[in-house]
Amino acid sequence: MTTDLRVLREDEFEGWYGRLELAFGGVAESPQERRLWDDLTELDRSVGVWDGAECVGTAGAYTFRVAVPGGAFVAAAGVTMVSVAATHRRRGILTSMMRRQLDDVRAWGEPLAVLTASEPAIYGRFGYGAGTRQASLTIDSTRVRIQAPAGADDVTLRFVDAAGAAERCEAVYLRTIGTRPGMLARTPGWERLPLLDAPEERGGASPLLCVVAERGGETVGFARFHNKPASEWAGPKGRIQARDVMALDPAAYAALWRFLCDIDLTVTVEARNRPVDDPVLSLVSDVRRCEVRVRDSMHVRLVDVGAALEARTYLTPVDVVLDVEDRFCPWNSGRWRLSGDAKGASCERTEEAADLALTVRELGAAYLGDVSLAELAGAGRVRELREGALAEATVAFGSPVAPWLQHGF
């Protein structure tokens, strides 16, 4: 088979995107959602594979900056829209696109590539490690109470039009994105994503509702949600589907969750994407009634090991030599001396003896502070070559709060 791998041209976009939709089941998106992705797709950062006139492979990359431990933001390619036609599987198309894409990311000078995976098992062989997780909650609001801290009663909540309040909510979002590793600083246009609200995708729930939290006339938080009414002979069985809950302080955050758990005629609050250490887990009166489930979220790939490790800070002083294996991006392979603390870091090539041995996939998993190097060592994926080095690096690579990707891409 002879195929042509090239950067996407504007006149090829419709066929390219149609191939993507077909690969994910052939169900067309809502017009609202389609317009958004049309506008956000960066053609010069997208590639396709053609077999003659037929597009048989797609891959794109958004321009992001990702928050890392220490509060800095690192340039990252947000890998997206990856697909291979079912008729052309196992012919090396995916590998060729990943090869081209990572070469491009390196040329763009972006130390990281990140993605969310429809099938997590796919991307490990290309050096991606699951670097953040997300929690899903199903709260029995008839049995659970929010134990709000002092100050929650001073917060005023108001229903507002979701679109009309978008600028106020976005201002809160922008003040929170550096508080957790993994959160995205986005290019203009992404503020439209949380407002997607196609009627055919609500599953019988209400249009998007929005409540803002105010204190002294300032917006200090917001919640976007759907209300799905239901009832049985024994009474109401309505569900609240929480999409976004953000606040600038604990009191406002608690006030929003207390509101969501106390809406009339509802018995359940569902939240599909929360941090694994979300403070709401300490606000509820009975966490056993919250059905917490955890899954992988954002997968992280160090495209430039030295630049990526220098870009973040470390909880405690660390001075270790890492023997990194990277078969897919061999420019990363070899020994790197990492020296750093809470103020900054340096990471340079060295000929010194290695203290730890691991692949770039493990570095991606540990990079944002979610998965510990000790956990990976327990699975046989990190080898300690100098006694004490594993404990030193494990603590240093940690994060005071769990990393979190607030929305997909």
N, C-alpha and C positions, 0 to 999 in steps of 0.2 A: 504494500500500500504506500502510495506517495501522497503526503499531506503537506499543507502550507501553513506554517505557524507565523502569525504576524500581528502587529498592533491593529486594533480595531479602527476602521474608517467610519465616518459619520453615516455614509450611505449603506453600511452593512449592519447598522445597529438593530434594526427591526428583526432581521433574520437571526442575528446573534442572540437577542433577548428571547425570541420565540423558541430557540433551541434550549435556552436555559429553562424556560417554563415547562417545556416538554420533558426535560430530564427530571423535573421535580413533580411530575404527575400529570402535566398537561392541563392543569386548571388555571385559567387566566385570572390575574389579579384584578382587584377593583380598579376602576378608572382613577380614583384618588391616589391609590398606592402606586399605580403604574406611572402617573405623572411625577410623583416624588422621585422614584428611582430613575426615571428618564433624566430628571434635572440633576441628580446627584452623581450619576455615573460619570467617571472621568475617562473619556475615550482614550487619551494618550497614555493612561495607566491600565488599559484593558487589552487583552489579547484574545485571539481566537484561533482555532485550527479548522482548516477547510479541506475537505476531500472533494476536489473538483469545485463545483458551485455550492456544495452543501456544507454548512457549518456543523462541525461535529465535536467541538470543544470550546469552552468559554472560561475565562478567569479575569478578574478585575482587582483593583487595589485602590482604596480610598486614601486620602491624605489625612492622617490623624496625628495627634500628639497624645501620648499615654502617660498618665501620672505614675511615677515610680516611688519607691520608698525614699523619704526625705522631702517629698513635695515637688520635685522638679518634673518637667514634662519632656519626654523623649520622642523624637520624630519616629513614626511607625507607619508602615503600609498596612492598611486594613484589608486583608485578603478576602475577597467576596465573589459571589456569582460563579463559583467553580462547578463545572459540569462536564461530563463526557457522554455523548450519545450512547444509548444502550446497544446500538448496532456496532459500536466501535470500541468496545471494552477490551482490555488486556492487549492493547497494541502500543502501549507506551505513550499515549496521548497525555494523560495526566502528568506523568513524569516529565515530559517535554515542557509542559506549561509551567510546572513548578520550577524547573531548571531555569527557564527564561525569566520567570518572575523574580526569583531570588537574585539572579544576576542583575536585573534591572534595579531592584531595591538597593543593592550594594552600590550601583552606579549613581543612584539618587542621593546617596549619603545618609540613608535612614538605617539606624542600628538595629531596629526591630521590625519584625513582621508579626501580625496577630490575626487570628481568625476565630470564628465560631464554626463548629463542625456538625454537619447533619449526622455523620457517622464518625465518632471519635477515633476509631481504629485506623482511619485512613492516613492521618498526617504525621504520625510518629516517624515513619521512615524518611520523611523530609525534614526532620529535626525539630518539629513542633512538640512542645510539652504542655499539658493542661496546667495553666498558670493561675487560673481563678476558678472558683466554684460559685454556685448560686443555690440558695435555699428556696423552696416552695412551701408555703404555709396554707393550711386549711384550718381556720380558727373557728371553733364552736362558740359563737358569741353568746349563746344562751347560758353557757357554763363558765365562760372566761370573762374576767373583768380586768380593765387596764388600771394598774396601780400608779397613777400619775404623780410625778414629783411636785414639789412646791413651785408655784408660778403657772401651772397649767390652767388654773381658773382665771388667770389674768389675760389669757389669749382669747381673742375674738375670732370666731369662724364665720365666714360668709360664703354663700353660694355665689358663683360668678359664671359668666359665659366662658367656656374653656378656651375658645379662640380669642375672645376679647381680653382675657387675662394672660395670654401666652407670654407677653413681654415681661410681666411681673414674675411669672413662674420661672422663666428662663434666667432672670436675674438671680433668683435663689439657686438655681442649678449651677450657674457660673461660680457662685461663692462656695459651692460644696465640692466641685470636681477635684480639687487638690487634696481633699481630706482622706481619700482612700487610694492606694495604688490600683491601677487598672482602669480608672475612670478616664473618659475620653474628652480631650479638648478638640472640638470639631470645627470644620469649616462652615461658613454661612450656608443656610439651607437646612441643616440638620435639626434646627429647632422645630421644623414641621413634622418630624417623625412622631413625637408623642401625641400629636393631634389627629393622626389617622383614625378614622371612625366610620368605615364603610358599613352601612346597614346590614349587608349580607354577611358580615363577619362578626356580628354581635352575638349570634347564637340565642336570640330572643331577649337579650338584655337591653337596657335603656341606651339612648345616645350617651356619649361621653359627658360625665358630670365633673364639676370641678369645685372644690372648696379651698379658699385661701385662709391662712392663719395670719392674723394681724396683731401687732402690739404697738401702741402709741402711733398709729397711722402707718406703720411700716409693715410690709409683707415679709413675714418671717418663715413661711412654709406654705405648702400646698399639697393637696391630694387630688388625683384624677382617678375616676372609678366609674364602673357601670353597676347599675342595680338590676338584678334579674328576679322579678317577682315570681312567686310560686306559692301554692297553698295545697293543703290536703284537708280531709274532713276534720283532722285534729287541730288544724290551725295553719298559720303561715309557715312557709319554708323558703323564703326569699334568700338570695345570695348576693353579697357585695363582691365584685371583682375589682380589686385594687390594682391599678396599673402603675401609678407613681405616687410615692409618699416621700416628701423631702422637707427638711426643716433646718433652720440655722442654730437651734438650741434644743436641749432635752425637753423643756416644758412645752414648746410648740409641737415637737414631734409626738409627745404623749397625747396632747390635746387632739391631734389629728387621728391617731389610732383609736382613742376613746370614742371619738365621733363615729368612725367607721364601724366600730363594734357595737354601737348603740342605736343604729338606724331602725326605725319601726318596721315591723313585718318581715324582718330578715333574721336568719338563724346562723349564717355562716359568712365569714370573710375569707376570701381566697386571694393570695398574693403569689404570683408565679416566679418572680425574680427578686430576691432580697439577698443582702450579704449574709454569709453563714454566721456572722456574729452580730446580726441585726439587734440593736437595743430593744426592739419590741419583744424579743425572747425573754428579756429581764423585766419587761413591763407587765406581761401577762400574769394572771394569778395562778394559772395551771398550764405549764408548757406541754403537758401530756395531751391536752385537748387541742393542740395546734397542728398535729400531723405534719411534722417537719420532714421534708425530703430534700436530699442534697444531690447535685449532679455537677458534671464539669460544665464550664462556661467558656472562657476565652483561652485559646491555645496560643502560646508565646514561642517565637523563634528568634534567637539571637543571630542576626545577620552579620554583625561585627562584634565579636566577643569583647574585644578591648574597649571599644567605645561604649557598649551597652553597660558593662560592669563599672566603668568609670562614671556613668551618668547618674547612678543612684548612690545613696549613702547607706551606712551599715550601723546596726543598732549598737554594736560593741566593736572595739578595735579588732581588726583582722589582718593577718599577714600570712597568706597561704599561696602555694604554687599549685595551680590546677593543670592537670594533664587532660586536655580536651580532645575528644575524638569527634570529628565532623566529616563523615564520608561524602555527604551531599554538597557541602560548601567547604572544600578542603583548605581554603585560606584561613579558616578558624582553627584547624588542627594544630596541636603542639602544646607547649607549656606556657602558661601565663602566670605572672606573679601579680596577685591582687593584694593591695595594701589600702586600707581605708578605715574610716570611723564615721561618726555622726556628722562630721563637717565636710567630708569629701573622700575621694578615692582616686587611685591610679591603678592601671592594669596594663602591664607591658610584657612583651615576650621575654623569655628567660631560658637559660641553659641549666638552671639550678634543678636539683632533684625535686620531683613532684611530691606533694603532700596528699593530694586527693586525685583520683582518676574517675572521669565520668564522660558521658557524651553530651553534645550540645542540647539534646532533648531534655536531659536532667537539669541543665542550667536554665532552660526555658521554664520548666515546671517550678523551679525554686526562685526564679528571678524576682518576682513581685512579692515574695514572702508568704505565699500560701502553703505550698508543700515544702516540708522541711528536708534538708539534705540527709538528716538522720533517718527519716522515714524512707527515703529512697535507698539509703544504704541498707536498711533492714530488708528491702526487697531485692538486694543484690545489684542495684543499679548505680551505686557510688561505692568506690573502694578507698578505704583509708590506708595511706602509705606511710604516714607519720603519726604516731600515737598522739592523740589529743587534737589533731587537726580537724577531725569531723565535728567534735563538740564546739570548737572555736568558730568554724564556719557556719554551723547550723544556727547558733545564736545570732551571729552577725547578719546573716541573710534574712532574719525574721522581720516582721512588721508589727507595730503596735495594734493595728487594726487589719482585718482580713481584706485582701484585695477584692475588687468587685467591678464587673462590667455592667453598667446600668441599663444598657439596651443593646440589642443585636444590630448587626449590619450585614 
